[in-house]
Amino acid sequence: MDGGRNQPTVSGPEPSGLSTLWARLKAALAALRPRPANPAPRQKVTRRATKARRDPAEAAEVKAWRKVHGRPAIWMAPFFLLFAALYAVPHLALAIQPQAPRSLITALVAALPGWAEPLSAMLAGWLWAPWWLGGLGLLFRLRAAWTAGKAILDAVGWGMAALVVEGGAWLFFGRDALEAFSVAEQTGAWRLLAAEFIFLFLTAVLFGPNTYQRVRFEQS
């Protein structure tokens, strides 16, 4: 009877105490953890739905804004800066070498390639302009170069403002002041205005928004 009483009731090796404790701890932690029904797909769908609702409105707003102001064109900024520099050279020549500004302009143009030689008469033709007129035009053209990175038509507008101010001054009293200048300088003064006008016009046409309107003919 003693031998039967000492026999174990379950045969086989007894499981390790450490592994059993770890398994029970993992089961308890898993039971305490909340389990919402598929949270990741629901969050993903919600974000996509919100983005789908928001993007059409933003896209329509950007499209309407660019339809009026034009697209960003930062690569056009150097051209606006070029005209700003051209109109500023005569004022700099007067400030640096007031006794002979034409010789300084000629020396500067001589450093350029041969095709730029007509610039000498064009720049010298603007030696008549007062400093405040040149400062105002320079401010407008710098603003145009800065705005080109945001909206090209706004940049054209600022460039046109500079052209109107200096062109109007040339029409009202610039031609009388140019009577003491040479014929080449008188011609070069308005040619510089014409070159800037062509640049602004082509920029507005090539890079501005194009609106195509369909004309419908109704037959009675």
N, CA, C and O of each residue as an XYZ file, in Angstrom:
880
protein
N       0.820     -1.204      0.000
C       0.000      0.000      0.000
C       0.857      1.258      0.000
O       0.488      2.281     -0.578
N       2.008      1.163      0.659
C       2.872      2.349      0.684
C       3.418      2.668     -0.692
O       3.588      3.832     -1.055
N       3.700      1.588     -1.474
C       4.265      1.851     -2.809
C       3.271      2.499     -3.731
O       3.643      3.361     -4.527
N       1.965      2.096     -3.645
C       0.970      2.707     -4.517
C       0.657      4.121     -4.113
O       0.337      4.949     -4.965
N       0.745      4.431     -2.791
C       0.439      5.774     -2.325
C       1.517      6.760     -2.723
O       1.208      7.939     -2.894
N       2.776      6.342     -2.882
C       3.873      7.251     -3.221
C       4.033      7.489     -4.725
O       4.850      8.321     -5.122
N       3.276      6.781     -5.573
C       3.423      6.977     -7.016
C       2.753      8.288     -7.432
O       1.696      8.618     -6.893
N       3.333      9.054     -8.378
C       2.723     10.317     -8.822
C       1.479     10.053     -9.644
O       1.374      9.035    -10.328
N       0.532     10.985     -9.569
C      -0.737     10.838    -10.289
C      -0.574     11.176    -11.778
O      -1.325     10.651    -12.600
N       0.416     12.064    -12.158
C       0.638     12.436    -13.561
C       2.004     11.922    -13.955
O       3.001     12.184    -13.282
N       2.040     11.188    -15.049
C       3.316     10.646    -15.511
C       4.006     11.663    -16.407
O       3.351     12.535    -16.979
N       5.316     11.557    -16.531
C       6.073     12.467    -17.408
C       6.816     13.501    -16.590
O       6.561     13.644    -15.394
N       7.749     14.239    -17.226
C       8.552     15.238    -16.498
C       7.719     16.453    -16.121
O       6.860     16.899    -16.881
N       7.983     16.963    -14.967
C       7.256     18.146    -14.478
C       7.807     19.398    -15.166
O       9.028     19.551    -15.215
N       6.953     20.331    -15.718
C       7.437     21.533    -16.421
C       8.230     22.429    -15.502
O       8.044     22.446    -14.285
N       9.125     23.178    -16.130
C       9.981     24.070    -15.363
C       9.163     25.171    -14.734
O       8.192     25.640    -15.329
N       9.533     25.588    -13.555
C       8.774     26.625    -12.866
C       8.937     27.994    -13.497
O       7.971     28.756    -13.536
N      10.140     28.348    -14.003
C      10.381     29.659    -14.599
C       9.630     29.830    -15.915
O       9.050     30.887    -16.160
N       9.634     28.805    -16.765
C       8.930     28.901    -18.041
C       7.432     28.966    -17.842
O       6.730     29.670    -18.568
N       6.947     28.239    -16.866
C       5.508     28.282    -16.584
C       5.090     29.660    -16.083
O       4.042     30.179    -16.467
N       5.910     30.239    -15.231
C       5.600     31.575    -14.707
C       5.604     32.621    -15.816
O       4.748     33.505    -15.825
N       6.534     32.538    -16.735
C       6.605     33.503    -17.841
C       5.417     33.366    -18.777
O       4.879     34.364    -19.257
N       4.999     32.099    -19.042
C       3.836     31.890    -19.907
C       2.575     32.446    -19.281
O       1.751     33.049    -19.969
N       2.416     32.249    -17.969
C       1.223     32.774    -17.291
C       1.244     34.308    -17.249
O       0.198     34.949    -17.348
N       2.451     34.895    -17.100
C       2.548     36.360    -17.079
C       2.188     36.943    -18.442
O       1.498     37.961    -18.511
N       2.635     36.329    -19.504
C       2.287     36.799    -20.838
C       0.800     36.683    -21.105
O       0.212     37.573    -21.720
N       0.189     35.616    -20.662
C      -1.248     35.432    -20.847
C      -2.038     36.474    -20.075
O      -3.059     36.970    -20.550
N      -1.554     36.808    -18.869
C      -2.254     37.814    -18.071
C      -2.145     39.201    -18.699
O      -3.121     39.950    -18.730
N      -0.956     39.540    -19.200
C      -0.799     40.837    -19.845
C      -1.626     40.934    -21.121
O      -2.184     41.988    -21.427
N      -1.701     39.830    -21.866
C      -2.509     39.832    -23.090
C      -3.982     39.995    -22.780
O      -4.717     40.623    -23.542
N      -4.414     39.435    -21.671
C      -5.824     39.559    -21.301
C      -6.172     40.968    -20.831
O      -7.294     41.430    -21.037
N      -5.207     41.660    -20.195
C      -5.463     43.023    -19.725
C      -5.393     44.057    -20.836
O      -5.964     45.138    -20.691
N      -4.705     43.764    -21.953
C      -4.517     44.732    -23.011
C      -5.825     44.907    -23.795
O      -6.448     43.915    -24.174
N      -6.260     46.186    -24.049
C      -7.495     46.382    -24.828
C      -7.270     46.034    -26.290
O      -6.192     46.267    -26.838
N      -8.273     45.488    -26.898
C      -8.180     45.060    -28.287
C      -9.325     45.684    -29.098
O     -10.379     45.069    -29.264
N      -9.106     46.944    -29.617
C     -10.142     47.522    -30.473
C     -10.190     46.791    -31.811
O      -9.217     46.168    -32.236
N     -11.306     46.881    -32.440
C     -11.510     46.147    -33.684
C     -10.816     46.854    -34.840
O     -11.324     47.850    -35.356
N      -9.666     46.347    -35.246
C      -8.912     46.791    -36.425
C      -8.720     48.309    -36.428
O      -9.297     48.988    -37.278
N      -7.918     48.870    -35.491
C      -7.791     50.322    -35.420
C      -6.977     50.922    -36.561
O      -7.266     52.036    -36.999
N      -5.961     50.205    -37.053
C      -5.082     50.777    -38.071
C      -5.808     51.074    -39.376
O      -5.660     52.180    -39.895
N      -6.591     50.140    -39.939
C      -7.304     50.461    -41.180
C      -8.285     51.616    -41.009
O      -8.439     52.438    -41.912
N      -8.970     51.685    -39.820
C      -9.934     52.752    -39.613
C      -9.249     54.102    -39.587
O      -9.785     55.061    -40.143
N      -8.056     54.222    -38.949
C      -7.314     55.467    -38.906
C      -6.818     55.845    -40.295
O      -6.818     57.019    -40.663
N      -6.395     54.844    -41.066
C      -5.912     55.100    -42.407
C      -7.034     55.598    -43.298
O      -6.848     56.528    -44.083
N      -8.186     54.985    -43.179
C      -9.323     55.413    -43.982
C      -9.759     56.818    -43.596
O     -10.146     57.608    -44.457
N      -9.699     57.134    -42.301
C     -10.105     58.459    -41.848
C      -9.178     59.531    -42.401
O      -9.642     60.579    -42.850
N      -7.877     59.282    -42.372
C      -6.933     60.253    -42.917
C      -7.129     60.436    -44.409
O      -7.103     61.563    -44.903
N      -7.324     59.360    -45.122
C      -7.536     59.474    -46.560
C      -8.820     60.233    -46.875
O      -8.872     61.039    -47.804
N      -9.862     59.956    -46.075
C     -11.124     60.648    -46.312
C     -10.995     62.141    -46.042
O     -11.525     62.969    -46.783
N     -10.270     62.474    -44.951
C     -10.062     63.895    -44.653
C      -9.243     64.566    -45.738
O      -9.547     65.687    -46.146
N      -8.196     63.879    -46.213
C      -7.368     64.445    -47.268
C      -8.145     64.585    -48.564
O      -7.965     65.553    -49.302
N      -9.008     63.620    -48.840
C      -9.806     63.695    -50.058
C     -10.792     64.860    -50.007
O     -11.100     65.476    -51.028
N     -11.286     65.153    -48.789
C     -12.214     66.276    -48.660
C     -11.471     67.607    -48.713
O     -12.011     68.597    -49.206
N     -10.233     67.642    -48.209
C      -9.508     68.893    -48.130
C      -8.788     69.247    -49.435
O      -8.774     70.416    -49.818
N      -8.200     68.290    -50.114
C      -7.388     68.568    -51.287
C      -8.147     69.213    -52.439
O      -7.618     70.148    -53.042
N      -9.354     68.771    -52.781
C     -10.057     69.446    -53.882
C     -10.284     70.931    -53.624
O     -10.158     71.746    -54.538
N     -10.617     71.286    -52.390
C     -10.830     72.698    -52.075
C      -9.536     73.485    -52.185
O      -9.523     74.585    -52.737
N      -8.433     72.924    -51.658
C      -7.141     73.608    -51.746
C      -6.665     73.701    -53.187
O      -6.142     74.734    -53.605
N      -6.846     72.630    -53.945
C      -6.425     72.651    -55.343
C      -7.217     73.676    -56.146
O      -6.662     74.369    -56.998
N      -8.507     73.768    -55.874
C      -9.326     74.752    -56.579
C      -8.925     76.175    -56.211
O      -8.921     77.069    -57.056
N      -8.585     76.376    -54.926
C      -8.158     77.713    -54.496
C      -6.832     78.103    -55.136
O      -6.676     79.232    -55.601
N      -5.874     77.173    -55.162
C      -4.576     77.448    -55.786
C      -4.732     77.693    -57.281
O      -4.081     78.575    -57.843
N      -5.594     76.912    -57.923
C      -5.818     77.077    -59.357
C      -6.438     78.426    -59.667
O      -6.054     79.085    -60.634
N      -7.404     78.842    -58.844
C      -8.034     80.149    -59.059
C      -7.052     81.285    -58.817
O      -7.070     82.291    -59.527
N      -6.178     81.120    -57.798
C      -5.186     82.163    -57.505
C      -4.168     82.277    -58.631
O      -3.806     83.384    -59.032
N      -3.704     81.140    -59.144
C      -2.714     81.159    -60.222
C      -3.328     81.616    -61.531
O      -2.618     82.104    -62.411
N      -4.638     81.465    -61.673
C      -5.295     81.940    -62.885
C      -5.228     83.449    -62.987
O      -5.258     84.001    -64.088
N      -5.138     84.121    -61.854
C      -5.054     85.583    -61.820
C      -3.601     86.049    -61.722
O      -3.203     86.986    -62.415
N      -2.810     85.403    -60.870
C      -1.459     85.877    -60.572
C      -0.369     85.149    -61.358
O       0.751     85.652    -61.451
N      -0.666     83.993    -61.919
C       0.345     83.237    -62.643
C       1.111     82.287    -61.737
O       1.026     82.364    -60.512
N       1.854     81.398    -62.360
C       2.626     80.401    -61.616
C       3.950     80.989    -61.121
O       4.405     82.006    -61.645
N       4.566     80.368    -60.127
C       5.915     80.797    -59.714
C       6.922     80.535    -60.835
O       6.868     79.502    -61.503
N       7.827     81.472    -61.030
C       8.858     81.338    -62.077
C      10.138     82.002    -61.581
O      10.536     83.061    -62.067
N      10.770     81.360    -60.605
C      11.970     81.948    -60.008
C      13.100     82.052    -61.010
O      13.986     82.890    -60.843
N      13.097     81.214    -62.060
C      14.160     81.273    -63.065
C      14.082     82.545    -63.909
O      15.026     82.850    -64.637
N      12.974     83.296    -63.829
C      12.852     84.546    -64.555
C      13.396     85.729    -63.766
O      13.538     86.820    -64.318
N      13.700     85.537    -62.495
C      14.183     86.640    -61.661
C      15.466     87.267    -62.203
O      15.583     88.492    -62.146
N      16.450     86.503    -62.731
C      17.662     87.159    -63.259
C      17.390     88.132    -64.391
O      18.136     89.097    -64.552
N      16.348     87.912    -65.180
C      16.048     88.835    -66.273
C      15.527     90.171    -65.734
O      15.867     91.233    -66.255
N      14.702     90.108    -64.691
C      14.262     91.347    -64.052
C      15.444     92.073    -63.413
O      15.531     93.300    -63.463
N      16.349     91.306    -62.815
C      17.536     91.919    -62.223
C      18.445     92.520    -63.289
O      19.120     93.518    -63.036
N      18.466     91.923    -64.476
C      19.287     92.455    -65.557
C      18.821     93.852    -65.959
O      19.637     94.759    -66.118
N      17.519     94.025    -66.122
C      17.006     95.354    -66.477
C      17.197     96.338    -65.323
O      17.447     97.523    -65.547
N      17.080     95.852    -64.103
C      17.355     96.734    -62.963
C      18.795     97.224    -62.987
O      19.062     98.386    -62.682
N      19.723     96.345    -63.349
C      21.131     96.737    -63.417
C      21.390     97.693    -64.566
O      22.170     98.636    -64.428
N      20.735     97.456    -65.708
C      20.952     98.326    -66.861
C      20.526     99.761    -66.570
O      21.234    100.705    -66.924
N      19.388     99.926    -65.934
C      18.923    101.275    -65.630
C      19.713    101.906    -64.480
O      19.737    103.129    -64.337
N      20.356    101.072    -63.666
C      21.120    101.608    -62.534
C      22.532    102.023    -62.930
O      23.145    102.842    -62.245
N      23.060    101.470    -64.028
C      24.438    101.786    -64.433
C      24.652    103.275    -64.683
O      25.654    103.809    -64.206
N      23.768    103.987    -65.408
C      24.017    105.430    -65.597
C      24.093    106.213    -64.293
O      24.908    107.127    -64.175
N      23.272    105.879    -63.325
C      23.303    106.582    -62.041
C      24.590    106.263    -61.276
O      25.163    107.131    -60.618
N      25.036    105.010    -61.372
C      26.300    104.657    -60.735
C      27.472    105.369    -61.412
O      28.418    105.789    -60.745
N      27.405    105.504    -62.739
C      28.484    106.195    -63.448
C      28.544    107.665    -63.053
O      29.625    108.237    -62.912
N      27.373    108.271    -62.876
C      27.346    109.665    -62.433
C      27.869    109.817    -61.012
O      28.522    110.811    -60.691
N      27.587    108.841    -60.163
C      28.041    108.920    -58.779
C      29.537    108.641    -58.651
O      30.218    109.266    -57.837
N      30.054    107.700    -59.456
C      31.459    107.321    -59.345
C      32.360    108.298    -60.102
O      33.414    108.698    -59.608
N      31.932    108.670    -61.294
C      32.771    109.515    -62.147
C      31.903    110.615    -62.769
O      31.600    110.554    -63.961
N      31.505    111.605    -61.992
C      30.566    112.621    -62.500
C      31.147    113.470    -63.624
O      30.390    113.999    -64.438
N      32.451    113.614    -63.693
C      33.044    114.462    -64.741
C      33.043    113.784    -66.100
O      33.046    114.468    -67.123
N      33.039    112.462    -66.138
C      33.039    111.735    -67.422
C      32.317    110.400    -67.250
O      32.961    109.352    -67.278
N      31.005    110.414    -67.075
C      30.286    109.145    -66.876
C      30.249    108.288    -68.130
O      30.188    107.062    -68.038
N      30.285    108.919    -69.313
C      30.215    108.138    -70.553
C      31.447    107.248    -70.733
O      31.344    106.128    -71.234
N      32.582    107.743    -70.333
C      33.798    106.930    -70.460
C      33.735    105.708    -69.551
O      34.227    104.640    -69.914
N      33.138    105.857    -68.381
C      32.997    104.713    -67.479
C      32.011    103.706    -68.049
O      32.235    102.498    -67.967
N      30.916    104.202    -68.628
C      29.948    103.295    -69.257
C      30.589    102.555    -70.420
O      30.387    101.351    -70.578
N      31.358    103.263    -71.233
C      32.038    102.623    -72.361
C      33.023    101.558    -71.889
O      33.144    100.501    -72.509
N      33.714    101.832    -70.808
C      34.667    100.853    -70.279
C      33.947     99.615    -69.760
O      34.431     98.497    -69.932
N      32.802     99.809    -69.132
C      32.045     98.668    -68.625
C      31.497     97.816    -69.764
O      31.550     96.587    -69.706
N      30.973     98.466    -70.796
C      30.426     97.723    -71.933
C      31.546     97.036    -72.713
O      31.331     95.965    -73.281
N      32.735     97.635    -72.748
C      33.857     97.015    -73.466
C      34.266     95.687    -72.851
O      34.844     94.841    -73.533
N      33.972     95.492    -71.565
C      34.298     94.212    -70.920
C      33.338     93.099    -71.318
O      33.592     91.930    -71.024
N      32.231     93.448    -71.987
C      31.243     92.467    -72.430
C      31.591     91.984    -73.835
O      32.473     92.558    -74.474
N      30.928     90.951    -74.326
C      31.169     90.507    -75.716
C      30.838     91.602    -76.729
O      30.199     92.599    -76.394
N      31.279     91.404    -77.967
C      31.122     92.427    -78.990
C      29.677     92.754    -79.321
O      29.368     93.890    -79.679
N      28.775     91.759    -79.204
C      27.375     92.023    -79.554
C      26.702     92.988    -78.585
O      25.626     93.503    -78.888
N      27.314     93.249    -77.417
C      26.731     94.155    -76.433
C      27.162     95.603    -76.642
O      26.861     96.452    -75.802
N      27.848     95.907    -77.723
C      28.340     97.270    -77.949
C      27.221     98.307    -78.009
O      27.421     99.413    -77.507
N      26.038     98.015    -78.602
C      24.961     99.023    -78.615
C      24.493     99.443    -77.228
O      23.834    100.473    -77.086
N      24.822     98.665    -76.208
C      24.416     99.040    -74.853
C      25.064    100.348    -74.399
O      24.519    101.046    -73.543
N      26.199    100.676    -74.956
C      26.893    101.884    -74.530
C      26.042    103.122    -74.784
O      25.895    103.965    -73.899
N      25.477    103.239    -75.993
C      24.615    104.385    -76.302
C      23.288    104.304    -75.553
O      22.741    105.333    -75.156
N      22.762    103.089    -75.355
C      21.484    102.932    -74.652
C      21.604    103.361    -73.196
O      20.708    104.015    -72.661
N      22.703    102.995    -72.559
C      22.892    103.361    -71.155
C      23.228    104.846    -71.013
O      22.746    105.517    -70.100
N      24.055    105.347    -71.921
C      24.389    106.761    -71.865
C      23.177    107.641    -72.129
O      23.125    108.784    -71.674
N      22.196    107.110    -72.866
C      20.980    107.866    -73.120
C      20.132    108.088    -71.894
O      19.214    108.908    -71.921
N      20.417    107.376    -70.811
C      19.652    107.552    -69.571
C      20.430    108.332    -68.520
O      20.094    108.297    -67.336
N      21.461    109.031    -68.952
C      22.164    109.916    -68.028
C      21.345    111.165    -67.692
O      21.671    111.889    -66.751
N      20.287    111.415    -68.458
C      19.429    112.572    -68.192
C      18.544    112.353    -66.963
O      18.111    113.322    -66.340
N      18.267    111.081    -66.602
C      17.268    110.773    -65.566
C      17.764    111.210    -64.197
O      18.919    110.950    -63.860
N      16.923    111.871    -63.390
C      17.319    112.241    -62.029
C      17.446    111.002    -61.145
O      16.920    109.939    -61.475
N      18.137    111.146    -60.036
C      18.431    109.997    -59.178
C      17.167    109.420    -58.549
O      17.064    108.207    -58.362
N      16.191    110.292    -58.218
C      14.985    109.785    -57.574
C      14.164    108.922    -58.524
O      13.495    107.979    -58.101
N      14.220    109.259    -59.833
C      13.520    108.433    -60.816
C      14.194    107.071    -60.950
O      13.529    106.038    -61.019
N      15.518    107.089    -60.986
C      16.240    105.823    -61.049
C      16.054    104.977    -59.805
O      15.972    103.752    -59.890
N      15.985    105.633    -58.630
C      15.767    104.879    -57.398
C      14.397    104.232    -57.353
O      14.253    103.101    -56.890
N      13.381    104.957    -57.839
C      12.030    104.392    -57.857
C      11.937    103.219    -58.824
O      11.337    102.191    -58.510
N      12.535    103.379    -60.003
C      12.526    102.269    -60.955
C      13.293    101.063    -60.445
O      12.876     99.923    -60.651
N      14.412    101.311    -59.779
C      15.189    100.206    -59.223
C      14.394     99.463    -58.155
O      14.440     98.234    -58.093
N      13.678    100.185    -57.328
C      12.867     99.553    -56.286
C      11.793     98.671    -56.897
O      11.571     97.554    -56.430
N      11.123     99.156    -57.937
C      10.069     98.375    -58.589
C      10.636     97.123    -59.251
O      10.028     96.054    -59.184
N      11.784     97.249    -59.881
C      12.354     96.089    -60.584
C      12.905     95.045    -59.611
O      12.821     93.846    -59.879
N      13.455     95.480    -58.507
C      13.871     94.518    -57.482
C      12.669     93.794    -56.900
O      12.731     92.598    -56.616
N      11.588     94.518    -56.725
C      10.353     93.894    -56.256
C       9.834     92.875    -57.265
O       9.318     91.822    -56.889
N       9.975     93.195    -58.543
C       9.560     92.260    -59.590
C      10.382     90.978    -59.541
O       9.838     89.880    -59.664
N      11.699     91.119    -59.360
C      12.550     89.929    -59.274
C      12.194     89.076    -58.062
O      12.216     87.848    -58.139
N      11.870     89.713    -56.957
C      11.497     88.972    -55.756
C      10.159     88.268    -55.933
O       9.978     87.145    -55.461
N       9.222     88.922    -56.611
C       7.876     88.368    -56.774
C       7.844     87.258    -57.810
O       6.899     86.469    -57.827
N       8.850     87.172    -58.675
C       8.847     86.126    -59.702
C       8.820     84.729    -59.098
O       8.294     83.804    -59.716
N       9.372     84.560    -57.911
C       9.347     83.260    -57.246
C       7.997     82.911    -56.666
O       7.803     81.788    -56.200
N       7.054     83.845    -56.680
C       5.713     83.587    -56.142
C       4.652     83.563    -57.239
O       3.812     82.664    -57.275
N       4.691     84.545    -58.127
C       3.707     84.628    -59.203
C       4.298     85.473    -60.322
O       4.684     86.620    -60.097
N       4.371     84.920    -61.514
C       5.056     85.584    -62.607
C       4.287     86.799    -63.101
O       4.900     87.787    -63.505
N       2.948     86.751    -63.077
C       2.186     87.909    -63.543
C       2.318     89.087    -62.578
O       2.308     90.241    -63.007
N       2.441     88.809    -61.294
C       2.696     89.892    -60.344
C       4.065     90.521    -60.604
O       4.227     91.737    -60.497
N       5.043     89.690    -60.944
C       6.368     90.221    -61.276
C       6.305     91.095    -62.525
O       6.938     92.149    -62.586
N       5.539     90.651    -63.517
C       5.365     91.463    -64.719
C       4.688     92.789    -64.363
O       5.020     93.829    -64.931
N       3.744     92.750    -63.428
C       3.088     93.984    -63.017
C       4.041     94.974    -62.379
O       3.973     96.170    -62.661
N       4.930     94.491    -61.520
C       5.916     95.391    -60.915
C       6.901     95.912    -61.957
O       7.284     97.081    -61.917
N       7.313     95.051    -62.889
C       8.184     95.524    -63.964
C       7.498     96.557    -64.846
O       8.118     97.524    -65.288
N       6.209     96.340    -65.098
C       5.472     97.309    -65.891
C       5.316     98.634    -65.145
O       5.301     99.699    -65.763
N       5.200     98.568    -63.832
C       5.125     99.809    -63.049
C       6.405    100.627    -63.211
O       6.346    101.846    -63.375
N       7.561     99.964    -63.164
C       8.829    100.671    -63.380
C       8.901    101.232    -64.788
O       9.372    102.350    -64.992
N       8.428    100.447    -65.774
C       8.453    100.908    -67.158
C       7.551    102.119    -67.362
O       7.912    103.055    -68.076
N       6.377    102.100    -66.736
C       5.445    103.217    -66.884
C       6.007    104.479    -66.239
O       5.894    105.569    -66.800
N       6.613    104.332    -65.062
C       7.154    105.508    -64.373
C       8.287    106.138    -65.184
O       8.279    107.344    -65.434
N       9.249    105.329    -65.591
C      10.387    105.893    -66.328
C      10.013    106.243    -67.769
O      10.512    107.224    -68.321
N       9.134    105.440    -68.375
C       8.691    105.790    -69.720
C       7.867    107.063    -69.733
O       8.004    107.883    -70.641
N       7.006    107.238    -68.725
C       6.248    108.477    -68.645
C       7.139    109.689    -68.423
O       6.909    110.751    -69.002
N       8.152    109.528    -67.587
C       9.098    110.629    -67.369
C       9.861    110.941    -68.652
O      10.146    112.105    -68.930
N      10.196    109.916    -69.437
C      10.879    110.153    -70.713
C       9.978    110.895    -71.690
O      10.444    111.762    -72.429
N       8.672    110.555    -71.697
C       7.761    111.234    -72.609
C       7.533    112.689    -72.208
O       7.456    113.559    -73.076
N       7.424    112.967    -70.910
C       7.058    114.310    -70.457
C       8.235    115.284    -70.498
O       8.097    116.394    -71.013
N       9.390    114.883    -69.960
C      10.502    115.835    -69.937
C      11.845    115.215    -70.307
O      12.851    115.921    -70.388
N      11.871    113.924    -70.529
C      13.130    113.285    -70.889
C      13.602    113.630    -72.279
O      14.798    113.816    -72.501
N      12.670    113.719    -73.227
C      13.077    114.021    -74.605
C      13.643    115.434    -74.737
O      14.552    115.681    -75.529
N      13.087    116.358    -73.942
C      13.663    117.719    -73.963
C      15.064    117.721    -73.366
O      15.952    118.422    -73.850
N      15.261    116.915    -72.290
C      16.588    116.848    -71.681
C      17.591    116.164    -72.594
O      18.794    116.397    -72.475
N      17.110    115.316    -73.511
C      17.997    114.574    -74.407
C      18.413    115.382    -75.628
O      19.201    114.896    -76.439
N      17.912    116.583    -75.778
C      18.281    117.379    -76.956
C      19.769    117.688    -76.979
O      20.346    117.858    -78.053
N      20.394    117.763    -75.825
C      21.839    118.027    -75.771
C      22.667    116.763    -75.964
O      23.896    116.834    -76.002
N      22.021    115.612    -76.087
C      22.724    114.345    -76.255
C      22.888    114.051    -77.744
O      22.282    114.697    -78.599
N      23.729    113.051    -78.025
C      23.934    112.648    -79.416
C      22.702    111.894    -79.926
O      21.856    111.447    -79.151
N      22.631    111.770    -81.250
C      21.487    111.068    -81.854
C      21.461    109.602    -81.423
O      20.393    109.044    -81.170
N      22.622    108.989    -81.342
C      22.687    107.584    -80.913
C      22.187    107.418    -79.489
O      21.522    106.429    -79.183
N      22.492    108.358    -78.620
C      22.028    108.278    -77.238
C      20.538    108.557    -77.139
O      19.846    107.935    -76.333
N      20.029    109.488    -77.953
C      18.593    109.735    -77.963
C      17.830    108.502    -78.430
O      16.786    108.161    -77.875
N      18.352    107.847    -79.441
C      17.708    106.619    -79.931
C      17.857    105.482    -78.923
O      16.929    104.699    -78.718
N      19.017    105.399    -78.303
C      19.240    104.329    -77.333
C      18.360    104.434    -76.112
O      18.048    103.416    -75.495
N      17.947    105.640    -75.742
C      17.103    105.812    -74.558
C      15.762    105.123    -74.738
O      15.318    104.387    -73.858
N      15.102    105.360    -75.891
C      13.793    104.724    -76.079
C      13.924    103.256    -76.486
O      12.991    102.477    -76.290
N      15.062    102.874    -77.044
C      15.243    101.455    -77.380
C      15.344    100.597    -76.124
O      14.894     99.451    -76.111
N      15.930    101.148    -75.083
C      15.978    100.398    -73.830
C      14.574    100.215    -73.264
O      14.255     99.151    -72.734
N      13.740    101.237    -73.369
C      12.342    101.110    -72.954
C      11.609    100.072    -73.795
O      10.841     99.263    -73.274
N      11.856    100.106    -75.102
C      11.194     99.146    -75.984
C      11.640     97.713    -75.683
O      10.825     96.792    -75.720
N      12.915     97.523    -75.389
C      13.414     96.177    -75.068
C      12.762     95.643    -73.795
O      12.410     94.466    -73.723
N      12.603     96.498    -72.801
C      11.963     96.044    -71.565
C      10.491     95.752    -71.794
O       9.958     94.793    -71.234
N       9.829     96.557    -72.604
C       8.416     96.305    -72.895
C       8.233     94.968    -73.597
O       7.330     94.206    -73.250
N       9.080     94.673    -74.583
C       8.984     93.386    -75.290
C       9.220     92.234    -74.323
O       8.523     91.221    -74.383
N      10.194     92.382    -73.435
C      10.466     91.333    -72.449
C       9.256     91.092    -71.548
O       8.875     89.944    -71.319
N       8.658     92.148    -71.042
C       7.509     91.994    -70.154
C       6.317     91.401    -70.889
O       5.603     90.561    -70.341
N       6.101     91.832    -72.118
C       4.969     91.318    -72.896
C       5.127     89.826    -73.178
O       4.187     89.054    -72.989
N       6.316     89.419    -73.632
C       6.545     88.004    -73.926
C       6.487     87.151    -72.669
O       6.008     86.018    -72.715
N       6.964     87.674    -71.551
C       6.901     86.926    -70.290
C       5.460     86.691    -69.872
O       5.110     85.595    -69.435
N       4.620     87.713    -70.004
C       3.217     87.562    -69.638
C       2.503     86.582    -70.553
O       1.633     85.837    -70.101
N       2.861     86.569    -71.848
C       2.190     85.684    -72.799
C       2.666     84.244    -72.646
O       1.854     83.318    -72.658
N       3.972     84.050    -72.503
C       4.519     82.696    -72.480
C       4.322     81.995    -71.146
O       4.089     80.787    -71.114
N       4.410     82.729    -70.048
C       4.364     82.094    -68.733
C       3.086     82.398    -67.967
O       2.870     81.845    -66.888
N       2.242     83.260    -68.498
C       0.978     83.539    -67.830
C      -0.027     82.430    -68.075
O       0.178     81.605    -68.965
N      -1.116     82.389    -67.303
C      -2.141     81.353    -67.499
C      -2.889     81.579    -68.800
O      -3.255     82.707    -69.132
N      -3.110     80.509    -69.523
C      -3.854     80.567    -70.781
C      -5.270     80.066    -70.543
O      -5.465     78.968    -70.023
N      -6.246     80.858    -70.918
C      -7.645     80.510    -70.742
C      -8.262     80.289    -72.112
O      -8.300     81.191    -72.950
N      -8.739     79.087    -72.320
C      -9.382     78.754    -73.577
C     -10.885     78.709    -73.354
O     -11.382     77.934    -72.536
N     -11.585     79.530    -74.072
C     -13.034     79.559    -73.967
C     -13.642     78.938    -75.222
O     -13.325     79.329    -76.345
N     -14.504     77.984    -75.008
C     -15.142     77.301    -76.121
C     -16.344     78.118    -76.572
O     -17.235     78.419    -75.778
N     -16.361     78.471    -77.851
C     -17.458     79.245    -78.414
C     -18.450     78.279    -79.008
O     -18.106     77.487    -79.886
N     -19.665     78.335    -78.542
C     -20.717     77.457    -79.025
C     -21.656     78.235    -79.930
O     -22.128     79.317    -79.582
N     -21.912     77.670    -81.082
C     -22.830     78.289    -82.030
C     -24.141     77.505    -81.983
O     -24.175     76.285    -82.147
N     -25.168     78.225    -81.763
C     -26.492     77.603    -81.728
C     -27.196     77.880    -83.058
O     -27.325     79.022    -83.499
N     -27.629     76.826    -83.651
C     -28.290     76.938    -84.941
C     -29.797     76.942    -84.720
O     -30.366     76.027    -84.126
N     -30.414     77.991    -85.213
C     -31.857     78.096    -85.026
C     -32.604     77.248    -86.043
O     -33.835     77.216    -86.035
